[in-house]
């Protein structure tokens, strides 16, 4: 029987925070050794932080990574344990994304990444080169700072495996798991029994299931133990890396860490029997393929992961047959919205060393969702404080202005929310009493006498209009008062942009008003569908420091609000979904006209979600989208009606695309996000009428049969 204790970690690393990253790595190794683990795996590029981007091209980043590794090797931390540590390495003047395998103050092997993530949010080939010499290795001559510590001059660099006294270990990096011909397949056929995967995988709604299934599948047919370590937290930009370190064996998850957490270090351990892997591999077909498989160079290390003694595992939990009955744990999308952006906000708040958040509340669903996510953050802080998390408590004390010797502990989420969260309702003559009341009630519900400002800004709007009239001799009017479309739009934009100015004014000075130091971060609350359609004013309240819901659809936000009513015990939320019809409230309300978002946009939010997925995920242009929707919507809309909807969407999307260049940095949560920064790279000056494409759509729509009317006629006959 070969019992071994294995360990995978989730670390909240921060790009270029070499000191903090070092301390978290050391802490994870210490915890591993305390639990008796003999193999420790950390997340991708954990020394430098994954999100360094163009800083990877700087010599300093590689130098400081070697300095951190030298400090780790100079200590006793790697004695008696094999550690898989990630950092950038320059080999023969080429920069590689590498895993450095160390043991007993020695470097055993440097394994470069072979398949790089280079789509969506990832641009690894901008900084790194993939190792293309599969199952080959070379000598890597170590820098002098390492030679001084390890007394080694060179180590193997390339596609090798580690052979211990009792088993064989192979390395896989993040994207390599997602490729069709993953390295673990050939490694497993060559006798590798334990696979490590160090990842920098970000959160996206409903994405975890795919990751879990790939991890399970990696060992289901092949057999083996799979250790998956992932970054957890915000390391400096729009992504939240959602941890969920896992250990799988023979197609079953036997240990799983949290997906969302405020912990800087989280470890997942499992005691497994390596004989279970060997018995799983006894099929004849597997044996035939293994017998003819290619050979990997094996780096031998005189160290056993298992003790080989029954007495050493007495009383230990052996995750073998029984563990296979348990499955992976998944959050609902509503829980993901409550937890992911909340953890991201906490990391951003503490690492920016600001004093809290400011949100302009409109009384609608979007700003309400932003406020509830802030409250969810406060609940997580209170929960961590009750568990005695020293880092969370220290960060919270600094935010609220407590002295270093303070005993303040944020045990009550309402109280903490009151101290760090500020809201404001900026009304005009076009605002309704209902939205004003909802904003006030929500603020009080989550913060108990929260610092909420209720103001009217009509005098500011009038002053701006007076200035324009004084300069030009012309006074713009709303459409309801006989004005043109241009006048109507300009008057709405004045209100929207003044709200942005007021938001930053209050965010900068409210701590001063309350007798505190510092400033607040302004949160935006434009959802992903509005950004896709361009239904926002450039440099209005959609312009903020960060936006926790900018990657979430209106449809999902409505479901989240319904969920949050009970989950956070906020009864006022019950009024929002049925009563809060999305409206900008920028035009005068009359007996015959009330402004609504969907009427302004000329499409529903549900339709926008469909358009967004076809445009980005399915990679459809105007004509491609039309042909797909004819099949999906053809039973209730005619081809001509579908054509008009598609053309209207692409026209509005194209002429508003320039707004994405100034979009507030938003939490990435949706696969069809229009984020112009890195995820969705498109022109911002389009031929918005798409003459060639629209002409083809019209020609095809004109000759296609109208299934919608045919179905209606058949219903009448029946």
MARFIDO-182520 format. One record per residue: x, y, z of N, C-alpha, C in turn; residue in one letter. Coordinates in steps of 0.05 Angstrom, whole numbers, plus 5000, padded with zeros to 4 digits. Each point is the difference from the previous one (the first is absolute). Example, Ala and Ser with C-alpha at 12.3 -4.5 7.8 and 13.67 -1.06 7.14 Angstrom:
<nodes>
526448865156498250245000501850245000A;499350214986501650245001498550225014S;
</nodes>
This chain:
<nodes>
501749765000498350245000501850255000X;499550184982501650254998498350245006X;499650065026498450245008501750254997X;498950204986501450254999498250245005X;501150205013498450245006500850214979X;498250084984500550194979498650265007X;500950224987498950265007499950194976X;497850144996499850214980499250265014X;500950224990499550265014498550204982X;498650175013498950254988501350235014X;501550174986501450235012498950254988X;499650205016499050264991502550174994X;501349944978502550144992499250264986X;502050195000499650264989502350064981X;499450094976502050054980502150195011X;502649924998502350155008500350045030X;498349885016500350015029501849775009X;502650024994501849785005500249935030X;500050215017500249945028497549855010X;497750114994497549875008499749734988X;500749974974499849744987501849795013X;502450095007501949835014498949905027X;498950195015498949925027497749814997X;498350034980497749824997501049724991X;502049994983501149744991501249855024X;501550155017501349875023497849905020X;497950165003497949925018498649744990X;499649984973498749774989501849755004X;502650034997501949775003499949925030X;500050195018499949945028497549845007X;497750094990497549855005500149724989X;501249984976500349734987501649815018X;502250105010501749835017498649935026X;498550195011498649955025498049774996X;498849994977498049794994501249744991X;502749994998501349764992500249964971X;499550214984500149974971502949984991X;500449844978502649974989500250124972X;497850104990500050134973498250245002X;501150244994498550255001500050134972X;497650084990499750124974498750275004X;501250214987498950275002498950094973X;498750245000498850104975502150094980X;499150074976501750084977501450265006X;502650024994501650245003499650135027X;500049835021499350105027502150195012X;502549984991502050185012499650294990X;499750034974499750274989497150105001X;498149815001497250074996499349954971X;497649904995499349934972499650254983X;498850215011499150234984502150214996X;502549934996502150214995499950114972X;498949854981499750084973502750104988X;500150244990502550094986502350025019X;499650005026502249995019501649744998X;498849804988501549754996502450044980X;499850214984502150064980502350155013X;499750085025502150145014501949815014X;502550064998502049835014499650005030X;499150225011499650015029498149785010X;497849954985498149805009501249735002X;501749924981501349745001502150005023X;501550225002502150025021498749975028X;497950155005498849995027498749725005X;499149874979498949735004502249815009X;502450024987502349835009500850075029X;499850265007500850085027498149875021X;497450004993498149885018500549705002X;500549874977500549715001502549945016X;502150174997502449965015499550015030X;498250195008499450035028498549755011X;498249894983498649755007502049775004X;501849984980501949775001502150035022X;500550245008502050045021499049925028X;497449985003498849935025499649705002X;498949915022499449715003497249934990X;498750184987497249964992499649764981X;501949954983499749794980501249735009X;500949995025501149755011497749815005X;500249764989498049795005497450034984X;500050164979497650034984500850094972X;498549904980500450094973498050234994X;501150224991498350244995500150074970X;497750054990499650084972499350305000X;501950174991499850295003500250134973X;498350214995499850124974501450274998X;501450054977501350264996500950024970X;500550244990501150034973503049935001X;500949874978502949934998500950074972X;502450114998501250064974502049784994X;499549854979501849784992501050054971X;502650044997501350064975498650254987X;499650205017498950264991497149994992X;498649795008497149974994498549995027X;497850155002498550015025497949775000X;500049845021498149785002498450035026X;497649905000498249975023500649735012X;501249995024501249755009499049915028X;500349745004499849885027502849925008X;500750075024502749925011499449805022X;501049764996499549785020502549995018X;499550045026502250015020499649805022X;502249925012499949815023502750025015X;499850015026502450015017502050204990X;499150254996501750224992501349974972X;498949824985501149954973497850044979X;500850094976498250014977500249734985X;497849864998500049754986499650034970X;498350194993499150014972498650274995X;500350114977498550244991498349914976X;497450025004498249914978498650244988X;500750074974498750224987497249934989X;498250194999497349954990500149964969X;498549804991500249924972497650114983X;497750035012497750114986499050245015X;500250244988499550255014497150094995X;498850125021497350114997500250274985X;498650014978500450244983497450094986X;497849975015497450104990498450115023X;497750134994498450115021501650215016X;500249965026501550185018503049965000X;500949794986502849925002501650084976X;502550095005501850084979502849905006X;500349745008502549905010502250014979X;499249974974502150004979501150284995X;498850205012501150274999502650025016X;500249835021502350025018501749744999X;498749774997501449755002500149864973X;501849814998500249824977499549725010X;498449844986499449735008502549824996X;500349805017502149804996499149804980X;501250004976499149834978501549744997X;501949955017501549754998498949795019X;497849884992498649825018501649755005X;500049925026501549775010503050034996X;500950254998502850064998500950195022X;502550005007501050185021502850094994X;500850225013502750114997501050085027X;502650075001501150115025499350295002X;499150085024499650295005502150095020X;501650194993502150105018498850215019X;500249945025498650165021501550275004X;498550205008501250265006501749975026X;502050175002501949985023498650015027X;497850165001498650025026498949735009X;499349834981499149735007502349815005X;502150024983502349835004501250035027X;500050245011501150055027498549855021X;497449974996498349875020500049704997X;499649904975499649714996502649864993X;502150144993502549894990499749844974X;497750064986499649884974500750204978X;501149904978500750174978497849994978X;499049764996497949964980498049795009X;497650024988497849825006498549934974X;498549784999498549934976497750214995X;499850084975497950194992498549884976X;497449955003498549894978497849825009X;499249824982497749835004500849735012X;500350005027500949765014498049935022X;500549785014498349935023501849935023X;498850005024501549965025499549725010X;502149845004499749735010501049995029X;498149955018500749975028500449705006X;500649945025500449725008497549834996X;497650135003497649845001498050074978X;500450214984498150074979501350194979X;498450104982501050184979498250244997X;501150244998498550255000500450144973X;497950104988500150154976498750275003X;500950204985499050275003498450084976X;497750135005498350124980499350285008X;499950194982499450285007497450094987X;498150085017497550144993498949924973X;500750164979498849974973500549724989X;502149875008500649734990497949805006X;498650045022497749835007497750044980X;499750244989497850064983500549934970X;502449924994500649944972499149714993X;499449954974499149734993502049785006X;502650054995502149805005501650095025X;498849985023501250095025502549835006X;502050135012502549855007499549775019X;497950015017499649795020499449734986X;499150004975499349754987502549834995X;502050134987502549854994501649955026X;499950195018501449955026498849775015X;497449985000498649785014500649734987X;500249994974500649754986502949925006X;501750195006502849945006500549955030X;497849975015500349925028499950235020X;499450244992499750225019497349955015X;500150015027497749945016498850245013X;501650215004499050255012500550234981X;497950154994500250234982499550255017X;501750204996499550265013499250204978X;498150175007499150224982499950265015X;501750184992500150275012498650194982X;498050145010498250154982499750295008X;499350164980499150285005497450034986X;498049865009497449994987498050195013X;498750174984498250205011497249915003X;498550145016497149945004498450104977X;498149854992497950084981497549855008X;497750124999497649875008499649734986X;499549805015499449734990502449864987X;502450105005502449884988501249775015X;499750005027501449805016499449714992X;497549954991499249734993501949904978X;500650164980501849914978502749935011X;501150165018502649955012500049745015X;498049955016499849765017499849754982X;498450024979499649774983502749934985X;501550204993502649954987501949865019X;500050095025501849895020499249715006X;497449955002499049725005500749824976X;499550114976500549844975503049934997X;501750185010502949964997500949745013X;498649915021500849755013497949784999X;497850064987497949794998500849774983X;500950064975500949784982502949925006X;501650205007502849965003500849885027X;498450075021500849935027502250195010X;500050065026502150185010498950195021X;501850155012499350215019500550274987X;498150185002500350264987499850225021X;502250165003500050215019499750274985X;497950145006499450254985500250235020X;501950184995500350255016499450244983X;498650195012499250244985500450255017X;500550224986500050265013497250065010X;499850155022497450095010500250295008X;498350174988499950285007500450184976X;500150265006500550214979503050075002X;501449954978502950055002500850264985X;497950174995500750264989498450104977X;498049844990498450114978497249895001X;498849964976497149944998499349715008X;501949835002499449715004500149945030X;498249815007500149875027500749714996X;502249915010500849724998498649855023X;498549794992498249895019500949745013X;502649975005501049795017498949734994X;498649885019498849744998502149794994X;502150015016502149794998498749735004X;500949804985498849745000502049774999X;499249785011501549754997498149794989X;500749884977498349804988501649744998X;498549785001501349744996498149824984X;501049894979498649804984497250104992X;499850264993497550114990498150105021X;500950025025498350105021501450225016X;498550215007501150215017500049905029X;502450005012500249905028500550235019X;500750234991500350235018499750264983X;498750205012499450244985500150245019X;501450214991500150255016497850194993X;500050235012497950204995500450134974X;497850084987500250154975500350305005X;498850095022500150295007500750025030X;502050165006500950025027501750255004X;500050105025501850225007502749915010X;500349735002502649895010502250064980X;502350095010502350044983501349734993X;499849815018501249734995497949795007X;499549824982498249785005501349754989X;500049795016501249754991497949785001X;500349814981498349774998501749755001X;499449825019501749765002498249754997X;501349794993498649744998502149785004X;499349805016501749765004498849794981X;501649914981498949814981501949754999X;499049794988501549754997500849984971X;502650014994500950004973499449734986X;499549795017499349744988497350014986X;498350195008497450034986500450084971X;502150164995500650084973501049764984X;501749855012501149774986497849794993X;498249965018497849804995498250114978X;499750274999498250124980501249974972X;502649954998501450004974500549714990X;498549815009500549734992498649914975X;498550184987498549924976502049934977X;499349814983501849914979500550214979X;497850154993500450214980501950215009X;499850085025501950205011502849885000X;500349755007502649885000501349994973X;498549944979501049994973501050274991X;498450215006500950274992502450095016X;500149935026502350085016502649864991X;499749754992502449854992501450124975X;498450144984501250114976500350315001X;499650115024500150295003502950115000X;500250254994502750135000500950045029X;502750025002501250015027500750295007X;499550075025500850265011502649965015X;501750204999502449995017499150035030X;501049825016499349995028502350125017X;499350195017501950125018499649865027X;502049855009499749845024500650175025X;498449965020500550135026499849795022X;501949985017500049805022498250085023X;497450014994498150095020497349864994X;498749915021497449864997497850185009X;497850024985497750155008498449865022X;500249735001498649855020502149885020X;499049955024501949895020500549714997X;498049864988500349714996499449855026X;499050135020499449875026497050045006X;498749785009497250025007499650185024X;501949985019499750155025499850304996X;501450104979500150284995497350114990X;498249834991497550094990497749925018X;500649895024497949925018498450255008X;497449984997498350225008499750214978X;501649994979499850204979497649944983X;498950204988497749974982501149924973X;499549764991501049914974497750034980X;500550184981497950064981500349814976X;498949775003500149804979497249954989X;499049765005497449914989497750185010X;500050065026497750165010499950284988X;502350124995500050284990498850014972X;500149784985499050004973497050054999X;498749975022497150045000499250295001X;501850175009499450295002500650144973X;498450204994500450154976501150285005X;500650154979500950275003497750185009X;500750225013498050195010499950244981X;497650094993499750224982498150215012X;500750264997498250215007497950054978X;497750095008498150094980501050274988X;499150074976500850264988499450235019X;497849995015499350225018502150025023X;500849775010502149995021502750104989X;500649934975502450094988500150304998X;497750124993499950304998500350125028X;498949875020500250115027502949985011X;501549804992502649945012502450104984X;499949944973502350074984500650305000X;498250174991500550295000500550115028X;498849885020500550095028502949965008X;501149764994502849955006501950184984X;499250054975501650184982500050285012X;497750105009499850265012501750025025X;500149795016501650015025502950024993X;501049844981502850014992500750284989X;498250114984500650264988500050225022X;498249985018499850205021502450005018X;500849775009502349985019502750064986X;500249914975502650044987500350284988X;497850144996500250284991500350195024X;499649885025500350155025498250245001X;497549964991498050215002498149945023X;498150185005498449985025497249894996X;499349934976497349904996499050054972X;497449954996498750034974497750205001X;499650124976497850194997498449914976X;497349975003498349924978497750194997X;499650124976497650154995497749814996X;498050005018497749834998497850134983X;498949864981497950114983497249895008X;500049805018497549875006499349784981X;501849944981499649784981501549755007X;499849804983501149745006503150014999X;501250144981502949984997501550125023X;499350255008501550125022499349855026X;497649895002499249845023501849765002X;500549864977501649764999502950075009X;501050234991502750085008500150045031X;498050135011499950045029499849745015X;498449814990499849755014502649844999X;501550024978502649874998501950125020X;499950265004501750125021499249895028X;497449975004499249895026500949715002X;499949854978501049735001503049995008X;501550194989502850035008500250045030X;498350175011500150065029499349755016X;498249834990499349755013502449815000X;501449994978502449834999502250095019X;500250275002502050115019499349935028X;497450035007499149935027500449715006X;499449834981500449715003503049935005X;501750134984502949955003501050105027X;498950235009500850125026499149825023X;497749884998499049825021501849755001X;501349924978501849775000502850085008X;500450265006502650105009502150054979X;499150054975501950064978501450275006X;502549985007501650235009500350214977X;500549904975500450184978497450164994X;497749865000497550144995499450215021X;500549935025499550185022501850244998X;502649964994501850224997499350194978X;499249884977499150174977497550165007X;498149875014497650145007500550235019X;501849965019500650225019501250244985X;501849944981501250224986497950164984X;498249854987497950134984498250195016X;499349925024498150165015501550215017X;502750024998501550215013500749945029X;500049745008500749935027503050005004X;501050085023502949995005501049715001X;502749974998501249744999499449835025X;499850145023499549845025497049975005X;498350054981497149985004499249705003X;497849965014499049735003497449964983X;499550204983497649984983500149754983X;497849864999499849764983497350014985X;500049984974497650034984498249765001X;498749955023498449765003497250034989X;499050254998497350054990500150124972X;499049864980500250104972498550274996X;497850045015498650254997501750235010X;501249965023501750215012502450064982X;501349794990502350054982499250134974X;497749934990498950124976499550305004X;499050065023499550285007502550175000X;502249885007502550145003501550044973X;499649814981501650014975498350054975X;497450005003498350024976498350255002X;500050154977498550254999498350014975X;497650095002498250004977498850284996X;498950044976498950264995497849984978X;497850135004497950024980500150284989X;500550024974500350264987497550054983X;498050125011497550034987499850264983X;498149994982499350244984497050014999X;499050204985497150024997498849774984X;501849854987499149764985500049755016X;500950015025500149765017497349965014X;499549755006497549935013500449965030X;497950035015500149965029500549705006X;499249824982500449725005502949925000X;501550104980502949934999501550135023X;499250255007501350135022499749855026X;497649905005499449855024501449735000X;500149874977501449744999502950035006X;501350214990502850055005500550045030X;498450165012500350055029499549755017X;497949854993499449765016502249794997X;501049974976502249804996502550085015X;500750255000502450085014499749955030X;497650065011499649955029499949705006X;499049844981499849715005502749875002X;501950084984502649875000502050125019X;499650265008502050135016499050105027X;497449965006498950105026500950285005X;498350194991500750285002502550064984X;500249884977502350034982500350304992X;502450074991500450274992498950034972X;497650094999498650044974499350294996X;500750104976499550284993497750014980X;498050165006497750044982500050294991X;500450044974500250284991498550044974X;499350254994498950084974502150174986X;500549954974502050144985498850174978X;497550075002498750174979501450264997X;501050125021501350264998502549984983X;501549785002502449964984499249974970X;497949844995499149964972499250274988X;498450155016499150264990502350194995X;502049995017502350184997501549934974X;500449754994501349924975498450094976X;497449965001498350084978500050314997X;500050145022500250304999502650094987X;502249865007502550074988500049964970X;498949784991499849944971498250214986X;497750075013498250204988501450274999X;501650075020501350265001502150024977X;501449784995502150004980498949994972X;497949844996499049954973497450154993X;498650085021497450134995497849804994X;500649745004498049784995499749835025X;497649935007499549835024498849744991X;501449775005498949744992497549925016X;498349854987497549915013499849694997X;498749885019499449724998498049954977X;500149754989498249934979497150045009X;499449945025497350035011499150295000X;501950194999499350285000500450134972X;500349824980500250104973502850014989X;502049905015502850014991500649784980X;502350024986500949804981501349775014X;500649794984501449775011502750075012X;501550184986502650085010499850155026X;498050185003499650145025499249815022X;498349824994499049805020502349845011X;501849904982502349845008502050165016X;500550254992501950175014499150065028X;497450055004499050065027500249755018X;499649764988500449765017502949975007X;501850054981502949965006501150205020X;498850245001500950195020499549895028X;497749885004499349885027501949775006X;500449834980501749765004502850085007X;501150194986502850075004500450165026X;498150165007500250145026500049815023X;498649784997500049795021502849885004X;501449974977502849905003501750205015X;499850254994501650215014499350005030X;497449985006499250005028501049755015X;499949784986500949755012502950025009X;501750104983502850035007500550215022X;498450214999500250215021499349885027X;497849865002499249895026501849775008X;501049844981501849785007502650115012X;500950234990502550125010499750135027X;497650115005499750175024498349885023X;498549794994498349895022501649905024X;502349864995501649935024500950245016X;500650224987500750255014497650105016X;497649994988497650095013499649835026X;500749754999499649825023502450005019X;501950184995502350025018502149794996X;500249904976501949794994502050094978X;502049834997502150064979499349844975X;501350074977499849844976497650074983X;499449824981497950044981498649734994X;497850024985498449764993500449944970X;499649744994500049924972497150014990X;499650114976497450024988499449744985X;497749885005499249754987498050064978X;500449884977498150024978497949795001X;497850034985497949805001498749974972X;501650004979498949944973500449704995X;497949864992500249714995501249944972X;500649754995501449934976498350054975X;497349975002498350034977499950294991X;499950195020500050284993502650084986X;502249895010502650064987500149904972X;499049754996500049884973498450174981X;497750105008498250164983501050294999X;501750085019500850285001498050185013X;498249885016497850155012501150135026X;501850194997501150145023501250264989X;500250195017501250264992503050005006X;501650074981502950015004500650205022X;501549925020500850175023497650085017X;498149815003497850055019500649825025X;497949925014500449845023501049724994X;500049934974501349744993503050035002X;501050255001502950055003500550005030X;501649815009500649975028502849885003X;500849945024502649875004500049714992X;498049855009499649724992497049945000X;499349784987497249934998499649705006X;498849935022499749715006498049854984X;498250144986497949864984500350054970X;502250124992500450074972500249764981X;500449765011500149764984497749815005X;497850115011497749835007497550104985X;498449824990497750074984497750095018X;498250164989497650095014498349765009X;499949804983498449765007501149875025X;502649965002501349885023499750185025X;500250274996499750185022497349995013X;497949974983497349985011499849755018X;501149784990499949755016501750035026X;502250154998501650045024498550165021X;498650214991498550165020497849835013X;498749834985498049825012501349815020X;502349904994501549825018500950155025X;501050254996501250155023497950085021X;497550024992497950075019500049825024X;500149744995500149815022502849945010X;501949994982502749935008501250215019X;499450254996501150225017497850135017X;497649894999497850105017499650294996X;499550084975499450284993497350014986X;497850035016497349994989499550214978X;501450235002499550214980500549914972X;501749794997500649904973497649884986X;498049925016497649884989498550204982X;500450265004498750204984501450054973X;502549924998501650094977499349854974X;500049735002499649854975497350064987X;497849985015497450054986499450304995X;501250185017499250284998502050184986X;502549935002502150174989500449954970X;498250124984500349984971502450164992X;502049884986502450154993499550264986X;500950225012499650274987502250185008X;500850184982502150195006499050245015X;497350054999498850245012501550264993X;500450034975501450254990498250184984X;497549904994498150164985497650055018X;498550224993497650065016497949784998X;498849945023497949805001497350144996X;498349884982497450124995497949785002X;497550074997497849805001500349794977X;501250094978500149824977502849894995X;502050085016502849914994501649975026X;501149765002501949945022502549874986X;502350115004502449904987500749725011X;500649814982501049735008502449934984X;501749835011502549934987499449844974X;498349805002499649824977498750154977X;498250195006498950164978502150184987X;501850125017502250164990501849844982X;500649755009502049844985498849874975X;497449975000498749864977500449705000X;500649895024500449715003499849945030X;499449755006499849925028502749915011X;500349995026502549905012500449714994X;497949844998500349724993501049984972X;499050164981501050004973503050084999X;500750195016502850095000501949785009X;499149845019501749775009500449804977X;497949964984500249824977501950114979X;499650264994501850134981502949995009X;500450055026502750005010501449734998X;498649795006501249734998500649924971X;498250074982500549934972502450174989X;500150255008502250174990502749925010X;500249945025502749945012500649705002X;498249865013500549715006499949844974X;497950044984499649854976501550134976X;501150235005501650144979498450054975X;497750125003498250064977500250294992X;500250054974499550274989497150044996X;499250224987497150064996498549774986X;501249914977498649804985499949735014X;502349925013500149755015497950005022X;499850235014498050015022497249984989X;499550134978497349984988499349714993X;501849854988499449734992499449825024X;501550055022499549845024497350075013X;499450265001497550085013497649934984X;500249974974497849904984499149735010X;501949835008499349745011499050025028X;501250175016499250025028497450155005X;499650224985497750175004497949984978X;500549834980498349984977497149915006X;499649875023497349915007498250225010X;501150235008498350215009500650284988X;502150014983500650244986500549944970X;499250174983500549964971502950064994X;501149894978502750074992500650294997X;498050154991500350294997500350145027X;498349915019500150115027502749945013X;501049754997502649935011502250164987X;499850044974502050164986500150295011X;497750115005499950285011501350015028X;499549805017501149995026503149984999X;500949824983502949964998501350254989X;498950124980501250254988499950235021X;497950025015499850215020502249965022X;500349755008502049955020502850074990X;500749914977502850054990500450294994X;497950144991500350294996500650155026X;498449945020500450135026502749925013X;500649744998502549905011502450144987X;499950024974502350114985500350305005X;497850155000500450295003500650085029X;499649825018500650065028502549865010X;501449854983502349855008502250175012X;500250254991502150185011499850045030X;497649955011499650035029501549795016X;500649774986501549795014502850075006X;501150204985502850085005500350145027X;497950105011500150155025498449855022X;499349754995498349855018501549965027X;498650045022501149965026501049715003X;502449965012500949735004497949845016X;499249774988497849855012500949725007X;498749895020500449725007499249824977X;501849834991499449834977498449765009X;497549974990498349785009498549874977X;500050124976498349904979501649954975X;499449784986501549924976499650184976X;497950175001499650184977500550295007X;501650055021500750275007501350154977X;499250264997501150174978502550155009X;501249925022502350155011502250044980X;500650254994501850074978502949985009X;500549985026502850005010501649774990X;498949755002501649774993498249774990X;497649995010498349764994498750014973X;499050234992498550024975501250214982X;501949924984501650204985498650054973X;498950244996498550074976500750294993X;499350084975500350294993498050165016X;500550265003498050175013498950214980X;500849974975498750164978499249804979X;497449954998498849804983498550134976X;499749864978498050074980497349915011X;498850165018497849905017497549914985X;499850084974497649924985500549744985X;502549895001500749754988498549954974X;500550164979498449984976500149734986X;502449884999500249744986498549785016X;500650005027498949795017496950025001X;499150255005497150045003498549944974X;501250064977498749954975499649694997X;502049855007499849714998497849895018X;499950115025497949925018497250054989X;499750244989497450084988499249814977X;502049944983499449824977499149735009X;501449895020499349735009497350005015X;499650215017497550025016497650024982X;500350134977497750044982499049744988X;501749804997499249754986499549775019X;500850035026499549795019497149975007X;499049765005497249975008499650115028X;497650115005499350115026498749795017X;501749865016499049785016498250105023X;500550245009498450115022497150034992X;499550124976497250044991498849734991X;501649824990499049744992499049855025X;501550025022499149875025497550135011X;499850274998497650145009497649924984X;500349984973497849924983499149725006X;501949825006499349735006498449985026X;500850175019498650015026497150084997X;499650214982497350094995498349784988X;501149854980498649794987499249785019X;502049935017499549795020497850085020X;
</nodes>
